[in-house]
Amino acid sequence: MGCEHDNKKRTICVYCYQQLRAEHTRYKRALEKIKNIGNQLTGYDSDWDRDRAVDTAEEALKSKE
C-alpha cells in the first residue's frame, strides 16, 4: 500500500496526512512529559515558575554589580 502523493501540486494523501498528524501528536505529548519530569526534578511547578526564578536570580546578580 503506497502513498499517492501528487508531486505537482505538492499535496499529500489523506492516509499519510493522518499518519503525520498522529506522529506529531505523539512527539508533542512526549515533549510535554519530558518538560513535566524536568520541572519535577527542579522543584518548579511549571515553566513559568522556573523562568520567573531565573529572571529573579538575574536581577539579583545585576543589582549586586
Backbone bond lengths (Angstrom), bond angles and torsions (degrees), N, CA, C in turn:
res aa  C-N    CA-C-N  psi(-1)  N-CA   C-N-CA  omega(-1)  CA-C   N-CA-C  phi
1 M - - - 1.454 - - 1.525 108.56 -
2 G 1.306 115.24 104.46 1.453 119.39 -177.48 1.510 112.48 -97.73
3 C 1.301 114.62 164.00 1.463 120.61 178.07 1.522 109.21 -79.84
4 E 1.307 116.08 145.48 1.457 120.51 179.94 1.534 109.35 -110.18
5 H 1.319 116.20 63.21 1.465 119.97 178.32 1.526 109.36 -69.86
6 D 1.301 115.40 143.59 1.454 121.23 174.12 1.521 105.99 -102.75
7 N 1.324 117.12 94.27 1.464 121.43 -173.77 1.518 113.29 -64.95
8 K 1.308 117.73 -26.57 1.460 119.82 -177.84 1.527 111.28 -71.25
9 K 1.326 116.83 -40.38 1.466 120.13 -179.05 1.523 111.96 -94.45
10 R 1.300 115.91 -4.02 1.471 122.25 -179.09 1.526 112.02 56.36
11 T 1.295 116.63 42.13 1.458 120.88 174.68 1.518 108.61 -106.45
12 I 1.293 115.90 169.01 1.456 121.35 -176.48 1.531 107.68 -126.11
13 C 1.307 116.21 146.66 1.454 118.32 -179.43 1.530 110.67 -71.37
14 V 1.309 116.08 160.68 1.460 121.87 -175.61 1.525 110.90 -61.30
15 Y 1.326 117.54 -40.78 1.464 120.90 -178.52 1.529 110.75 -61.18
16 C 1.327 116.89 -48.11 1.472 119.67 -178.96 1.525 111.13 -68.00
17 Y 1.322 117.34 -35.95 1.459 120.37 177.40 1.525 110.29 -60.89
18 Q 1.320 116.68 -44.49 1.466 120.37 179.43 1.520 110.77 -63.96
19 Q 1.323 117.09 -37.76 1.465 120.51 178.19 1.528 110.75 -64.84
20 L 1.322 116.36 -43.18 1.464 119.85 179.47 1.523 111.62 -65.67
21 R 1.330 117.21 -40.59 1.465 120.40 178.02 1.526 110.94 -63.05
22 A 1.332 116.18 -42.16 1.468 119.90 -179.95 1.525 110.12 -63.85
23 E 1.335 117.03 -41.91 1.466 120.73 179.55 1.529 110.23 -65.63
24 H 1.316 116.69 -42.16 1.469 121.25 178.04 1.531 110.46 -59.67
25 T 1.321 116.48 -43.26 1.462 121.11 -179.96 1.524 110.56 -64.05
26 R 1.337 116.88 -41.52 1.475 119.88 178.23 1.521 110.84 -61.98
27 Y 1.330 117.20 -45.28 1.459 120.21 179.58 1.517 111.39 -64.04
28 K 1.330 116.50 -39.76 1.460 120.84 -179.81 1.529 110.63 -63.21
29 R 1.331 116.84 -43.26 1.463 120.57 178.80 1.524 110.78 -66.12
30 A 1.322 116.52 -39.82 1.468 119.90 178.80 1.525 110.22 -63.50
31 L 1.318 117.52 -40.65 1.457 121.38 178.87 1.530 110.74 -63.62
32 E 1.333 116.69 -41.19 1.466 120.17 177.34 1.529 110.99 -62.20
33 K 1.336 116.71 -40.85 1.464 120.15 178.81 1.521 110.31 -63.32
34 I 1.332 116.78 -41.67 1.469 120.76 179.29 1.528 110.18 -63.27
35 K 1.343 116.64 -43.08 1.473 119.79 178.16 1.523 110.79 -61.47
36 N 1.335 116.26 -43.02 1.462 119.70 -179.19 1.525 111.11 -63.69
37 I 1.322 117.11 -40.52 1.470 120.37 177.93 1.523 109.96 -64.18
38 G 1.333 116.47 -42.48 1.462 120.49 178.25 1.514 111.82 -61.39
39 N 1.325 116.15 -41.51 1.464 119.26 178.65 1.519 111.05 -66.69
40 Q 1.318 117.46 -36.96 1.463 120.25 178.18 1.529 110.41 -65.56
41 L 1.322 116.38 -40.30 1.466 119.97 -179.21 1.524 111.74 -67.30
42 T 1.337 116.51 -35.38 1.459 119.35 -179.57 1.514 112.25 -85.13
43 G 1.326 117.18 -13.28 1.451 120.36 177.99 1.517 114.45 89.96
44 Y 1.323 117.30 4.90 1.464 120.47 178.81 1.518 108.95 -96.89
45 D 1.330 115.81 145.75 1.463 120.94 -178.21 1.520 112.85 -78.40
46 S 1.309 117.40 -25.54 1.459 119.52 -177.04 1.522 109.83 -154.17
47 D 1.332 115.12 169.43 1.457 120.41 175.94 1.521 110.52 -61.73
48 W 1.341 116.50 -36.17 1.463 120.70 -179.15 1.525 110.49 -62.53
49 D 1.338 117.48 -43.61 1.464 120.99 178.71 1.523 111.27 -61.79
50 R 1.334 115.81 -42.26 1.461 120.42 -179.86 1.523 110.03 -64.75
51 D 1.339 117.17 -45.09 1.462 120.87 -179.97 1.522 111.10 -63.40
52 R 1.331 116.77 -39.24 1.462 120.72 179.08 1.529 110.31 -64.69
53 A 1.327 116.97 -39.87 1.461 120.46 178.97 1.525 110.65 -64.89
54 V 1.330 116.85 -40.09 1.463 120.52 178.34 1.521 110.06 -64.84
55 D 1.339 117.01 -43.93 1.466 120.35 178.68 1.529 111.34 -61.14
56 T 1.321 116.73 -41.83 1.464 121.45 179.68 1.529 110.26 -63.35
57 A 1.328 116.16 -41.82 1.468 120.23 179.23 1.525 110.54 -65.35
58 E 1.332 117.14 -40.86 1.464 120.01 178.67 1.524 111.35 -64.16
59 E 1.329 116.21 -41.08 1.468 119.72 178.42 1.527 110.96 -64.42
60 A 1.321 117.29 -38.41 1.459 120.98 178.94 1.529 110.64 -64.27
61 L 1.329 115.86 -40.28 1.465 119.29 178.66 1.526 111.21 -65.96
62 K 1.325 116.66 -39.59 1.460 119.90 179.44 1.522 111.46 -66.44
63 S 1.319 116.84 -36.72 1.461 119.81 -178.32 1.534 111.89 -71.21
64 K 1.323 117.68 -24.63 1.467 120.97 178.45 1.521 111.80 -75.73
65 E 1.331 116.04 -23.41 1.471 119.35 -176.36 1.491 113.65 -74.02
